[in-house]
Each structure stands twice: as C-alpha cells, then as structure tokens.
Amino acid sequence: MMQRSLPRRGFTLVELLVVIAIIGVMVGLLLPAVQAAREAARRMQCSNNLKQLALAVHNHHDTYKRFPASNNDPRWQSKLNGGFVWDRLGFLTHLLPYIEQQALYERIEPFHRGGGVPWSFWDTSVDPRVPGPFATNIETFRCPSDTVQIAPEDPRPTSYHCNRGDIYMNSHDWEWRGAFANGLQGQCDFGKIKDGTSNTVMLAEVVIGRQAGTDPASHPIKGGVARTVAINVGGQFSPAVCLAVRGPNNTLANAPAVQENWNNGGWGAGRRWADSLNLFSGFFTIIPPNGPNCAHDNAEDGAQTPPSSYHSGGVNVAMCDGGVRFVSESIDTGDLTRSMPAQPGNSRTYQGPSLWGVWGAMGSVAGGESVQAQ
C-alpha cells in the first residue's frame, strides 16, 4: 500500500520577500529613533559639561572673588615673571584645580618656563618626546556631539568658550562688556553683573574647527573663520557684513567681502584649550548662534566667534547663575545692519544697551537693557 507524503511546510519566495520588506521598514523606522535618543544623550552630556565648568567658575570666584581672566591673568604674569606669551594662557587653565585636574595645573608653570606655549604638544623641558600638559585630552572640555578628529601631535581642543561680550574687539583689547576680560584691565565678579546673573551668559559651546579643502565653497560655517576686508576691528562694525559671507549649504562663500578664507587645522575654532585668543576660547553675542565667524586682519586674535553646535536648532549655554539653557539659533538679534555708534577715540568704549536684541543683552553684564534674556 502506498503512503501519501505529507505536504512540506515552509515559506514561499514571495512570503520571504514580504518578511524581509517588513523587517526593512521596521529597521528604517527604528534607526532614526535610536539616533535621536543617542543625540539626546550627547546633548545632555554637553549640558552637564557646561554645568561642571560653570560650577568651577563659581568655586574660582569663591576663592579669588572674581572670574578668571580671558587673557593676561595677573597670576600667570607673577608666576612666570612676565615670561614669553604668559598672556596667552586662557581661562580654562585656571579652572583645572576645580575640575579635579590639580596635578595638570601644576605642570603648566615648569612647562612654560621650559619654553612650552599653548600651541605646544611636546614638553621639551623634560624630553622631546614627552607630551606636555596641553596634549592632555579632558573629557569635560569636549562636547560628545563634536567628533572632529585631531592630529596626534596637535594640542587638545575645547568645545567651551567664555563670554567676551557684545562689542567687536580683538583678544587683548582692554574694553569689556562680557563676563571675561583682559585681566590687566579689570576682571568681572558677581557684583559687576548689573543685568542679573540669570540674564547674563557665562559660557557657551563652539564647534571645533576642522580641516577643509582648498575650495572656499567647501569651508564650513561651523568652526571656520572668514577674514573679511569690510570689517574694521577698531572702528564701526556691521554684523550684516559678516553674515554676507554665508554661501550655499551653509559654507563660507567667496563673496566680494571675503579677502581670504581660513579653516585649517591650526586656526580652527577651539583647537587649543589653553590658548586665550578669541578663536580658541572666546565668543561674542553679536552674530546669532551657528552663524559665520569673521575676522579683519588676524584669524586668531580678531575672530568674532559666535557659539555653534551640532545639536539641532541652537546651542547650549551656561548662565552666570550656573544654570544651563538651550538658545535657539533664531533668537532675536536686533537690526544686524546697524553699526556700533562712534565713540571718542574708540568705538569699543560703548556702554549703552546692547544693539543686538535679546542675544546681545545676554552677553552684556551691565548694559541696562530693558529686555529679559530668554
């Protein structure tokens, strides 16, 4: 008697293709959610970094009754006896003891006396092949969303800069309206913040500059710097001139106002955490967040760096009261076609309300603005 064979169970080709298509759709839906969750975690970590640095500034103030200087800190002058480029040691060097980096802080003086500078990687005073203190990567100084790669023998970078105010100036100018200033001309303390600590920004994140191609159109807005002939550092300044260098796809365009575009490894924003020059550790509340970064005659010293980030729509900032906020890149900036009113001898002595809307008001410590910083 013949036995009937049972039918074989399995998937047909059509069924298999349908299952694969369904899995593909599910992965396509899930992947953006996973990426969004990861970015939310990175943004939270970035906020925490700013919080830790703001608390470090508060602890520094408890000890010295003032904020650290953005440059020319008298303590480095006395420690180094006015040695070579002592003025270039920035505000982050004085925050090291307050973020559990006391040992690293104590290495700076002998390193500098041995010829080390903020752009030095090797400590030649010890051994030509021993990394110096500025070769140390400090996680608190880096936003995890900024994954730019730094060359092995370049000094380590920072994502966090200090507020220089809302007027256009070079790194070593004596005038100041922000929470950090030239240390030889007066340093900020809580008593000088007349506009309120919750209304005045202290620190902000800035995208670290990266290497760009030779084509000016490839130079990114974030982290790059454009040198424009139409900006006069010592005279009147219209932010609209800087905004005009923005080209297609948010790159620095080779517009008539642009004499030369810079965006190389050495002169990218934040590329040296110890360096006090504007490009490396300062920012201004003139150009809106994520806007272009312009200079007149020197890409490092004269850069008018705005805050920037890889977080969608804006940047994280720490206020002078220690709180951390997210500031939209569409924040009110007033009329950016205006120029700073001419002042006797120097336009940077302007002391009235900020010209640049709510954003400018957040940068001035005593502008007396009627608007409340958002």
C-alpha positions in Angstrom: 0.0 0.0 0.0 1.5 3.4 -1.0 1.8 6.0 1.7 0.8 9.5 0.8 3.6 12.0 1.5 2.8 14.9 3.8 3.0 18.4 2.3 6.3 20.2 3.1 5.9 23.2 5.3 7.9 26.3 4.6 8.0 29.9 3.1 7.4 30.6 -0.5 9.8 33.1 -2.1 7.0 35.7 -2.1 6.4 35.3 1.6 10.1 35.5 2.3 10.4 38.8 0.4 7.4 40.2 2.2 9.0 39.4 5.6 12.3 40.9 4.5 10.5 44.1 3.4 8.7 44.3 6.7 11.9 44.0 8.6 13.5 46.6 6.5 10.6 49.1 7.1 10.8 48.4 10.9 14.6 49.0 10.9 14.1 52.2 8.9 11.6 53.4 11.5 13.7 52.4 14.4 17.0 53.7 13.3 16.1 57.5 13.4 14.6 56.9 16.9 17.8 55.3 18.1 19.9 58.1 16.6 17.6 60.7 18.2 18.0 59.0 21.6 21.8 59.0 21.2 21.9 62.7 20.3 19.6 63.5 23.2 22.1 61.7 25.5 25.0 63.6 23.9 23.2 66.9 24.3 22.6 66.1 27.9 26.2 65.2 28.5 27.2 68.5 26.8 24.9 70.4 29.2 26.5 68.6 32.1 29.9 69.6 30.9 28.9 73.2 30.8 27.3 72.8 34.3 30.6 71.5 35.7 32.6 74.3 34.2 30.1 76.9 35.4 30.4 75.5 38.9 34.2 75.6 38.5 33.9 79.3 37.8 31.7 79.8 40.9 34.3 77.9 43.0 37.1 80.0 41.5 35.1 83.2 42.4 34.7 81.9 46.0 38.5 81.6 46.2 39.6 84.7 44.4 36.4 86.9 44.5 36.5 87.2 40.7 36.1 85.3 37.5 39.3 84.0 35.8 40.5 86.4 33.1 40.0 85.5 29.4 43.7 86.5 28.9 46.5 88.4 30.6 45.7 86.9 34.0 48.0 88.6 36.6 48.6 85.3 38.4 50.4 83.9 35.3 52.3 87.1 35.0 53.6 86.8 38.5 54.2 83.0 38.3 56.1 83.3 35.1 57.8 86.7 35.8 56.3 88.2 32.6 57.8 85.3 30.5 57.2 84.7 26.9 53.5 84.7 25.9 52.3 84.3 29.5 49.3 86.4 28.4 48.1 83.7 26.1 47.1 81.3 28.9 43.3 81.3 28.8 40.5 81.0 31.4 40.4 77.2 31.2 43.9 76.9 32.7 42.7 78.4 35.9 39.7 76.2 36.1 41.8 73.0 36.2 42.0 72.7 40.0 38.2 73.0 40.2 37.6 70.1 37.8 39.9 67.6 39.6 42.9 68.5 37.5 45.2 70.0 40.1 48.2 67.8 39.0 47.8 69.0 35.4 47.6 72.6 36.6 50.8 72.3 38.5 52.6 71.1 35.3 51.9 74.4 33.4 54.4 76.6 35.2 57.5 74.4 34.7 56.3 73.6 31.2 56.0 77.2 30.3 59.4 78.1 31.9 60.9 75.4 29.8 59.6 77.0 26.6 56.2 75.5 26.3 53.3 77.6 24.9 49.6 76.9 24.4 50.2 75.6 20.9 53.0 73.2 22.1 52.3 69.4 22.2 55.7 68.2 23.4 57.4 69.1 26.7 60.9 69.7 25.6 61.9 70.8 29.1 61.6 67.1 30.1 62.1 65.2 27.0 61.5 66.0 23.3 59.1 63.0 23.1 57.1 63.6 26.3 53.7 65.2 25.8 53.2 68.4 27.6 50.1 69.5 29.7 48.3 70.9 26.7 48.5 67.5 25.0 46.0 66.2 27.6 42.5 65.4 26.4 40.0 66.5 29.0 36.5 65.0 28.5 34.8 67.9 30.3 36.2 70.2 27.6 34.6 68.3 24.7 31.0 68.1 23.5 30.4 64.4 22.6 28.4 65.5 19.5 31.5 67.1 18.1 33.6 64.2 16.8 36.2 66.1 14.9 39.5 64.2 14.7 42.6 66.0 15.9 46.1 65.1 14.6 48.1 63.0 17.1 50.7 65.8 17.7 48.3 68.7 17.9 47.4 70.2 21.3 44.0 69.1 22.5 40.9 71.2 21.8 37.9 72.6 23.7 34.2 72.9 22.8 33.5 75.5 25.5 34.4 79.2 25.3 33.9 82.2 27.6 31.7 85.3 27.0 33.7 88.3 25.8 30.5 90.4 25.4 28.5 92.1 22.6 31.0 94.5 21.1 33.6 93.8 18.4 37.2 93.7 19.7 40.5 91.8 19.5 41.6 89.4 22.1 43.8 91.8 24.1 41.7 94.9 23.9 41.2 96.5 27.3 37.5 97.2 26.9 35.0 94.6 28.1 31.2 94.1 28.4 31.2 90.3 28.9 31.8 88.1 31.9 35.5 87.6 31.0 38.0 90.3 30.2 41.7 91.3 29.8 43.0 90.6 33.3 45.2 93.7 33.4 42.3 96.0 32.8 39.8 94.7 35.4 38.1 91.3 35.9 34.5 90.6 36.3 32.9 89.5 39.5 29.3 88.9 40.6 29.0 92.4 41.8 29.7 93.8 38.4 26.9 91.8 36.7 24.2 94.5 37.0 21.9 92.9 34.5 21.4 89.8 36.6 23.2 86.5 36.7 20.3 84.6 35.3 20.1 87.0 32.3 23.8 87.0 31.5 25.6 84.2 29.7 28.9 82.9 31.1 30.0 80.0 28.8 28.8 78.5 25.5 29.7 75.7 23.2 31.5 76.3 19.9 32.1 73.7 17.2 35.8 72.8 16.9 37.3 73.8 13.6 38.3 71.0 11.2 40.5 70.8 8.0 38.7 72.0 4.9 39.5 71.7 1.2 41.2 74.3 -0.9 37.9 75.4 -2.5 36.4 78.3 -0.4 32.9 76.9 -1.0 33.9 73.8 1.0 34.7 75.7 4.1 32.0 75.1 6.7 30.4 77.9 8.7 30.7 76.0 12.0 34.3 76.0 13.3 35.7 78.0 10.3 36.7 81.6 10.1 36.4 84.1 7.2 38.7 87.1 7.0 36.7 90.0 5.6 38.1 93.3 4.4 34.9 95.2 5.2 35.2 94.8 8.9 37.2 97.3 10.8 38.3 95.9 14.2 38.9 99.4 15.7 36.0 101.2 14.1 32.4 100.8 13.3 31.2 97.3 12.6 28.0 96.0 10.9 27.3 92.3 11.7 25.5 92.1 8.4 28.8 92.2 6.6 29.9 89.0 8.3 26.5 87.3 7.7 27.0 88.1 3.9 29.8 85.6 3.7 27.4 82.7 4.2 27.1 80.8 0.9 25.1 77.8 -0.3 24.8 74.8 2.0 25.9 76.9 5.0 29.5 77.3 3.8 31.8 80.3 3.7 31.2 81.8 0.3 33.9 83.6 -1.7 31.8 86.7 -1.8 33.3 90.2 -2.6 33.5 91.0 1.1 35.8 88.0 1.7 39.5 88.5 1.1 40.6 85.1 2.3 39.0 82.1 3.9 40.8 80.2 6.7 39.8 76.9 8.1 42.8 74.8 8.6 43.9 72.6 11.5 45.9 75.2 13.3 43.4 78.1 13.0 40.2 76.3 13.6 37.9 77.4 16.5 38.7 75.8 19.8 41.7 73.9 18.6 43.8 74.8 21.7 42.0 74.6 25.1 44.8 76.6 26.8 45.0 79.5 24.3 43.3 82.8 25.2 42.8 84.2 21.7 39.3 84.8 20.6 39.2 81.9 18.1 40.3 79.3 20.6 38.4 80.2 23.8 36.2 83.3 23.4 32.8 84.0 21.9 30.6 87.1 21.3 26.8 87.6 21.4 26.7 89.6 18.1 26.3 87.1 15.2 23.4 84.6 16.1 24.3 81.1 17.2 25.5 78.8 14.3 26.3 81.9 12.2 29.6 82.6 10.4 32.8 83.6 12.2 34.6 86.6 10.8 37.8 88.5 11.4 39.5 91.5 9.9 43.3 91.1 9.9 44.0 88.1 12.1 42.0 84.9 12.1 43.1 84.0 15.7 43.1 87.4 17.5 40.4 89.2 15.7 37.8 86.4 15.3 34.3 87.4 16.4 33.3 83.8 17.2 29.6 83.0 17.7 28.5 80.0 19.7 27.8 76.9 17.5 27.0 73.3 17.9 25.9 70.0 16.2 22.7 70.0 18.2 19.7 70.7 16.1 18.5 74.3 16.1 20.7 76.0 18.6 23.4 75.8 21.3 23.9 75.0 24.9 25.0 77.9 27.1 25.7 78.3 30.8 24.4 81.4 32.6 26.3 83.3 35.3 23.9 81.9 37.9 25.1 78.4 37.0 22.0 77.4 35.1 22.3 75.8 31.6 19.9 76.7 28.8 19.4 75.9 25.1 19.5 79.0 23.0 17.8 78.9 19.6 19.7 80.0 16.5 16.7 82.1 15.6 16.9 84.2 18.8 16.3 87.9 18.4 19.5 89.7 17.4 18.1 93.2 16.6 19.0 95.0 13.5 22.3 93.5 12.3 22.7 96.1 9.6 23.4 98.7 12.3 26.9 99.8 13.2 28.2 100.5 16.6 27.9 104.2 17.4 31.1 106.1 17.0 32.7 106.9 20.4 35.5 109.4 21.1 38.8 107.7 20.3 37.5 104.2 20.2 34.1 102.7 19.2 34.6 99.8 21.7 34.1 102.1 24.7 30.3 101.9 24.0 28.5 101.5 27.3 24.8 101.7 26.5 22.2 98.9 26.0 23.2 96.2 23.5 22.5 96.8 19.9 21.8 93.2 19.1 18.5 92.4 20.6 18.0 89.7 23.3 21.1 87.9 22.2 23.3 90.9 22.6 21.6 91.6 26.0 22.6 88.2 27.2 26.2 89.0 26.5 26.5 92.3 28.3 26.9 92.3 32.1 25.8 95.9 32.7 24.1 97.1 29.5 21.0 98.1 31.4 18.8 96.5 28.7 15.0 96.6 29.3 14.5 93.1 27.8 14.9 89.9 29.8 17.3 87.4 28.3 15.4 84.3 27.1 
